[in-house]
Amino acid sequence: MTLRVALVSTPFVPVPPKGYGGTELVVAELAKALTAKGADVVVYATGDSDLPGVEVRSYFPAAQWPPDRDIERVHATWSLRDAARDPRGFDVVHVHSPGAVEMARISPWPVICTLHHHYVPELSDLYARTPEVRLIAISRSQARQETSKVAAVIHHGLDPSRYHVMDDQGYLLFLGRYDRVKGVTAAIEVASRARLPLVMAGEPHDREYFDSEVQPLSLDPWVAAARRRCSPALARFCSPSNGRSPSAW
């Protein structure tokens, strides 16, 4: 019997992402890996997603950016209702957004949720109200911070063939959005103490945080490169001494 898996992504970024989109990249890699293992996979994502050989079902024809909780609920509700009506059914529905957890009660199939965020009391309260959804943390640190029960810790899996080892170029690289929970200031401190240049690849997610806490630190001569932002989509061409993304979870 073939394993059937429904993967519910977000409605904010296509799968895989064309630029920024960590959650959506993980969903894409998971869909491809499960399909390669012989599973029958259905991905619920936006209509501009591109997953050859994998069935994609969509409510929104294109990515809905910026993130909006109401749009997330619409996408999650439609996705879970469609999965519930699937005549073949699913062995598991794997959701990747809090909005899908909120609507999991309409699913007749087992639901698991990978946590793609830091500890948020409001979301932990939601998880506590839906104990039928099993939570998957992506790190032991995240699991310790989460107050609701975590069923397992499973690190994100990415295809190593997509990344190529290059010669040391003598600098550090921070890849990610400039947000407090991403540990941006910690990366700058590491670069300063190591006396290595730091290249920042990302965009401010919280402008007030960036202007008040990140920008002043970029005046340090070892992190002067932080004032020159490059697109995350281009970061694969960088060849740093080491990548840094010291997230808070």
C-alpha positions in Angstrom: 0.0 0.0 0.0 1.4 3.4 -1.0 1.8 6.0 1.7 -0.3 9.1 1.0 0.9 12.4 2.5 -0.7 15.9 2.3 1.7 18.8 2.8 0.1 22.1 3.7 2.4 25.0 3.0 1.8 28.7 3.5 -0.1 31.0 1.1 2.6 33.6 1.2 5.4 32.2 -0.9 5.4 29.7 -3.7 6.9 26.2 -3.3 9.8 26.2 -3.8 10.5 29.9 -3.2 12.0 32.0 -5.9 13.9 34.0 -3.3 13.3 34.2 0.4 11.2 31.4 1.9 12.7 29.0 4.4 9.4 27.2 5.2 8.5 26.8 1.6 12.0 25.5 0.7 11.6 22.8 3.4 8.2 21.8 2.1 9.6 21.5 -1.4 12.5 19.4 -0.4 10.2 17.2 1.7 7.8 16.7 -1.1 10.5 15.7 -3.5 12.2 13.3 -1.1 8.9 11.6 -0.1 8.0 11.2 -3.8 11.5 9.7 -4.5 10.8 7.2 -1.7 7.6 6.1 -3.4 5.0 8.1 -1.4 2.0 9.7 -3.1 2.3 13.4 -2.1 -0.1 16.2 -2.5 1.1 19.8 -1.8 -1.3 22.5 -0.8 0.4 25.8 -1.9 -0.1 28.7 -4.2 -0.7 28.3 -7.9 2.6 29.7 -8.9 4.4 26.8 -7.2 6.6 24.6 -9.4 7.0 21.0 -8.3 7.4 18.7 -11.3 6.1 15.2 -10.7 4.2 16.3 -7.5 0.5 17.2 -7.4 -0.1 20.8 -6.3 -3.5 22.0 -5.2 -4.2 25.7 -4.7 -6.9 28.1 -3.6 -4.8 31.2 -4.3 -3.4 31.4 -7.9 -0.3 33.3 -6.7 1.6 34.0 -3.6 -0.1 36.4 -1.1 2.6 38.6 0.3 3.0 40.1 2.9 1.8 37.5 5.5 -1.7 38.0 6.8 -3.4 35.8 9.4 -6.8 36.0 7.8 -5.4 34.9 4.4 -3.5 32.1 6.2 -6.8 30.9 7.7 -8.6 30.9 4.3 -5.8 28.9 2.7 -5.6 26.4 5.6 -9.4 25.9 5.8 -9.7 25.3 2.1 -6.7 22.9 2.1 -7.8 20.8 5.0 -11.4 20.7 3.7 -10.1 19.6 0.3 -7.9 16.9 1.9 -10.9 15.7 4.0 -13.0 15.2 0.8 -10.2 13.3 -1.0 -11.8 10.0 -1.9 -8.5 8.1 -1.4 -7.8 9.7 1.9 -4.4 10.4 3.5 -2.3 8.6 6.0 -1.1 11.9 7.4 -1.6 15.6 6.9 1.6 17.5 7.6 0.9 21.2 8.1 3.5 24.0 8.2 1.6 27.0 9.5 -0.3 27.8 12.8 -3.4 28.6 10.8 -3.7 25.0 9.7 -3.4 23.8 13.3 -6.3 26.1 14.2 -8.5 24.4 11.6 -7.2 20.8 12.1 -10.5 19.8 13.7 -12.0 19.5 10.2 -9.5 16.8 9.2 -10.5 13.2 9.5 -6.9 12.2 8.9 -4.0 12.4 11.5 -2.4 15.9 11.5 1.2 16.8 12.5 2.7 20.2 12.5 6.3 21.3 12.1 7.0 24.5 14.1 8.8 27.1 12.0 8.9 29.8 14.5 10.2 30.9 17.9 8.2 30.6 21.1 5.0 32.7 20.9 2.6 32.5 23.9 -0.4 33.0 21.7 0.5 30.1 19.4 1.4 27.9 22.4 -2.1 28.5 23.7 -3.5 27.4 20.3 -1.4 24.3 20.4 -2.6 23.4 23.9 -6.2 23.7 22.7 -5.5 21.2 19.8 -3.7 18.3 21.5 -4.8 16.0 18.6 -2.2 17.7 16.4 1.3 16.4 17.1 4.0 19.0 17.2 7.4 18.6 15.6 10.2 20.9 16.8 13.2 21.6 14.5 15.7 21.8 17.3 16.0 20.7 21.0 16.3 24.4 22.0 12.9 25.1 20.3 11.4 22.1 22.0 12.6 23.3 25.4 11.0 26.7 24.9 7.7 25.4 23.7 5.2 25.0 26.5 2.8 22.7 24.6 3.8 19.0 24.3 6.3 18.3 21.5 6.1 14.8 20.0 9.5 14.8 18.4 12.5 16.8 17.3 13.3 16.5 13.6 15.8 18.8 12.0 15.1 20.3 8.6 16.4 18.2 5.8 17.9 19.8 2.7 19.4 18.3 -0.4 23.2 18.6 0.0 23.7 18.3 -3.7 22.3 21.9 -4.1 25.2 23.3 -2.1 28.8 23.2 -3.2 31.9 23.6 -1.0 34.0 26.5 -2.2 37.4 27.8 -1.1 37.6 29.9 2.0 37.1 33.6 1.0 38.0 35.0 4.4 34.6 36.4 5.5 31.4 35.3 7.3 27.9 35.3 5.8 24.6 35.9 7.6 21.7 34.7 5.5 18.2 35.5 6.7 15.8 38.3 7.4 16.9 41.0 9.9 14.7 40.1 12.8 15.3 39.9 16.5 14.6 36.2 16.7 17.1 35.5 13.9 20.0 36.5 16.1 21.3 39.2 13.8 23.2 41.1 16.5 24.7 37.9 17.8 26.1 37.3 14.3 27.6 40.8 14.2 29.2 40.2 17.7 30.7 36.9 16.5 32.2 38.6 13.4 33.6 41.5 15.5 35.2 39.2 18.1 36.6 36.9 15.4 37.9 40.0 13.5 36.4 38.7 10.3 34.3 40.7 7.8 30.6 39.9 7.8 28.4 40.0 4.7 24.6 40.4 5.5 22.3 38.8 3.0 18.7 39.7 3.8 16.2 42.5 4.3 14.9 44.3 7.5 11.8 42.5 8.8 11.3 44.9 11.7 12.5 48.3 10.6 12.5 49.8 14.1 14.6 46.9 15.4 17.0 47.2 12.4 17.4 51.0 12.8 17.9 51.0 16.6 19.9 47.8 17.2 21.4 46.4 14.0 22.4 49.5 12.0 24.5 51.0 14.9 26.5 47.8 15.2 27.3 47.8 11.5 29.5 50.8 12.1 32.1 48.4 13.5 34.9 48.2 10.9 34.8 44.4 10.9 31.1 44.4 10.0 31.1 47.4 7.6 30.0 45.0 4.9 26.7 44.7 6.8 25.6 48.0 5.1 25.8 46.3 1.7 22.8 43.9 1.5 22.7 41.3 -1.2 19.7 39.2 -2.2 19.3 35.8 -0.5 18.6 34.4 -4.0 22.2 35.4 -4.9 23.8 34.1 -1.6 24.4 30.7 -3.2 27.2 32.3 -5.1 28.9 33.6 -2.0 31.8 31.5 -0.6 32.3 32.5 3.1 34.5 31.0 5.7 31.3 30.1 7.5 27.6 30.8 7.4 26.0 32.2 10.5 22.3 32.2 11.3 22.1 32.1 15.2 18.3 31.9 15.5 16.7 32.2 18.9 15.1 28.8 18.5 
